[in-house]
Amino acid sequence: MKARYINPYTDFGFKKLFGEEANKDLLIDFLNQLLPDEHKIVELSFKNPEQLSDLQTERRAIFDIHCENEKGDKFIVEMQKAKIKFFKDRAVFYTTFPIREQAEKGDWDFNLKPIYCVAIVDFKFDDERDEKHYVSDVQLKDQSCRVFYNKLRYIFIEMPRFNKKENELKTRFDKWLYFLKHLEDFEEIPAILNEELFVKGFDAAEIANFDNKQMAEYEDSLKIYRDLKGVVDTSFDEGEKIGIEKGEKIGIEKGIAEGEKKRAKEMAVVMKREGETIEKISKYTYLSREEIEKL
């Protein structure tokens, strides 16, 4: 049986819910569950992420959703589908763009607006953490664990760690994560989510409401998501097998790296045959332009 609602882990699905002007009240409500009172959002405006990078000759940093509130606070909101190398480095790198774009010509006192990077990830990026802790709130601190700089904040939400059942949902944030995690599996709106804002989210996510163009875009996005998940899952399986044969942890890590690279190239070949741009292929495979052009 086909799903009634979209998969929010796809680019199309995530942007349909949180990246459209008509639905930005959904994004505002979601973010406000995470933010301290002084940064609560009243109004949001979306920005074109392609304009953030001036590194035209290097790989472009493209965020899923980039926006700012009425006070100029910056927000990067991303749905990360699969585990990649240097995930934390990548998050830090992306926040350098909204920092640099604030620079002013002439006399400037370096007073920056706060920046929040909110990443909803479909994997566990730290296997040593307590299983029940599914939100990491990260700030720059000194050796005494005092906040050194309070205008740069990273919030990582590890969806595989969120396993609350319907009767265990206590907060509105719990409801949002329950909505995102199970959206594609819902056949009807559950009673606990039968609230005006969530009902609007269900309506936006209902596949039957899409026109032919939207349907084609969603199917394409869903295919890429499934291919990417398959690449990573297979890579980790291959990596574990190689590592066990060597009997060393380094063997596992090397196997994973080799498997990731192999599957990424296979996926890139398929995308090239289907006429996808090099920029899009690079975004989903993390291969460089030079590597893709050689395929």
Phi, psi and omega in degrees: 000133180289148180292148177277326184242158184290162172273114184287352179278352174277155178302314182298313183297317181294317180288330177297321181280315191244350187249010179253144181305320183292339183245017185291344174294334175292315180295318179300314181295318179298311182295323182295341175286341184258336191270149173292162186304322184291346180243016177302143187261132173259317182220146179233149170231138181274148177238155178279111184294336182292342181271355185283330186262133174257011179269069187295332181270354180249178180297131182278141176268116182240117180272153176297309179220130178231126185209170176218154181268186186293342179265357180093002175298140186259143180225128171250122181237122187225142170254110182262119189279324187219153182290134179231164177294149174053044182301316182291321177301319182296319179297317179296317180300318182296328181285348178290336182288310175293341173288309185292329182290347179277350182300138180244145178286152179081206180291124182214136186267007177068020177285109185263152172278150178299147180231130177241129172250112181249114182243119174265114188246140181264042178198168175263116183267355178218100185288347183270354181282158176300133186302328185280347180271101185256359177237127174249122179249109191245130174226162177282121183232161178267187184294343178263011179065026173267142181295120179276323182216119188259013182253006178228120187218136179243129178237114180251129180244111183268100186298324179298339179276345180272107185233025181290141176271169186305318182284357180257000182284116184253327185244169177293326177297318175305317181295321178297316180292323176297318178300311183292318185291325187248004186308311184295338183267346181291137172258332176222164177285119179294152185302322184291342178254012181277064177238156189308312185290320179291323177299321176298320178297317178298319180296318179294330184270355184284118186298328181298341181274354184280145171276180185299320181294314179296322180297318179295319179295320180292317179299321178295315180295322180293321179296315180297319179298314181293321178297316181295317178297321179295320178301310184290316180299317179293322180300317181291324176297314180295320180297319180295319180298312180297318182295319180296319179299323179277340179072020183225149176298323180297330177294320178298313182297319179293320180296318178298314180299315180294319179294318178301313183296316181298311182291325178298319179293321178298317179294320180297322179298315179298317181293323177296319179297330181272006174083017179288151179288158178298323180298317181290319179298317180296321181298321185267341182250344182063024171272153178282163177304317182297318180296320182290319182295333180282342184288000000 
